[in-house]
Every structure is written in C-alpha cells, then in structure tokens.
Amino acid sequence: MAKTWYAYVGGTAGDPTLARNYSRIAGKPGCDSGAFVCAIYAPDGGIAPISPLSGNLLTYIANGLSNLVPEPQLPIGTKYFVYMKASS
C-alpha cells in the first residue's frame, strides 16, 4: 500500500493518535525533533491518512512524544515514520 506524509494539524482535543487530525503534505516534512508531533508517514487515505492509525504508528507517536526525536530509532538507519517539532 502506498504511503505519504501527513502533517499534524491539531483538531479533536489535540489528539495526535487520531487520523482526522492530519492533512496530506507534498514531500517530506521540514521538522525533526521536539516535544510535539510534526508529521507522520502513513498509508495514503487521501486528504487524511487511513483510520484508525496502525498499532506500529501509534507506538512511534507515543515514543516520539516521550523521546522528543523522530521514530523509530531502531534499528539504526531505519526510515522514520514520525517526525517531531519544537512548538505546536
């Protein structure tokens, strides 16, 4: 299944685990690390990613919020599926 980047745009109580709180963007995000979710790489669902978000993606989001860096971190050199940013 094709994947694309989606920026976190807030919405429903600011919950980054809900697919409806993301909007498709053209290309890779320009953010990297920080305390807030910036963007996710998810299965292409059109304007928003396919809902619900996968268990792996939810784990990466939780880890990003905890570690403040792109996820997953392991194995080293893996493709990031969640990017973080410094401010909301």
C-alpha positions as CSV (number, residue, x, y, z in Angstrom):
1,M,0.0,0.0,0.0
2,A,1.3,3.4,-0.9
3,K,2.3,5.8,1.9
4,T,2.6,9.6,2.0
5,W,3.4,12.3,4.5
6,Y,0.7,13.9,6.7
7,A,1.2,17.0,8.8
8,Y,-0.3,17.1,12.3
9,V,-2.9,20.0,12.2
10,G,-4.5,19.5,15.7
11,G,-8.2,19.3,15.9
12,T,-10.1,17.0,18.2
13,A,-8.7,17.9,21.6
14,G,-5.2,18.0,20.1
15,D,-5.0,14.2,19.9
16,P,-2.1,13.1,17.6
17,T,-3.4,9.5,17.7
18,L,-6.5,10.3,15.5
19,A,-6.1,10.1,11.8
20,R,-8.6,13.0,11.2
21,N,-6.1,15.4,12.9
22,Y,-3.6,15.1,10.0
23,S,-3.6,16.5,6.5
24,R,-1.6,15.4,3.5
25,I,1.5,17.4,2.6
26,A,3.7,17.4,-0.6
27,G,7.1,15.9,0.2
28,K,9.0,15.2,3.4
29,P,8.4,17.5,6.4
30,G,11.0,20.1,7.3
31,C,10.8,19.3,11.0
32,D,12.9,16.8,13.0
33,S,12.9,16.8,16.8
34,G,10.9,18.4,19.7
35,A,8.0,17.9,22.1
36,F,5.2,18.0,19.5
37,V,4.2,15.7,16.6
38,C,5.0,17.3,13.3
39,A,4.2,14.7,10.7
40,I,3.6,11.0,10.1
41,Y,4.3,8.7,7.2
42,A,1.2,6.7,6.8
43,P,-0.9,4.7,4.3
44,D,-2.4,7.0,1.7
45,G,-6.0,7.7,2.6
46,G,-6.4,10.9,0.5
47,I,-6.5,14.2,2.4
48,A,-6.2,12.3,5.8
49,P,-4.5,9.0,6.5
50,I,-6.4,5.8,6.7
51,S,-8.2,5.5,10.0
52,P,-7.5,4.1,12.5
53,L,-3.8,4.6,12.6
54,S,-1.8,1.3,12.8
55,G,-0.6,0.0,16.1
56,N,3.0,0.5,14.9
57,L,2.4,4.1,14.1
58,L,0.7,4.7,17.4
59,T,3.7,3.2,19.2
60,Y,6.0,5.5,17.1
61,I,3.9,8.6,18.1
62,A,4.0,7.6,21.8
63,N,7.8,7.1,21.6
64,G,8.3,10.4,19.8
65,L,6.3,12.2,22.4
66,S,8.4,10.5,25.1
67,N,11.8,10.7,23.5
68,L,11.4,14.0,21.6
69,V,13.1,12.6,18.5
70,P,11.9,11.1,15.1
71,E,10.7,7.5,15.4
72,P,11.5,4.6,15.2
73,Q,15.1,4.9,16.3
74,L,15.9,1.2,16.0
75,P,17.2,-0.4,14.0
76,I,19.8,2.3,13.3
77,G,19.3,3.7,9.8
78,T,15.6,2.8,9.6
79,K,13.2,5.1,7.8
80,Y,11.4,7.5,10.2
81,F,7.6,7.3,10.3
82,V,7.1,10.1,12.8
83,Y,8.8,13.5,13.0
84,M,8.6,15.8,15.9
85,K,8.8,19.7,16.2
86,A,9.8,22.2,18.9
87,S,6.5,24.1,19.1
88,S,2.8,23.4,18.5
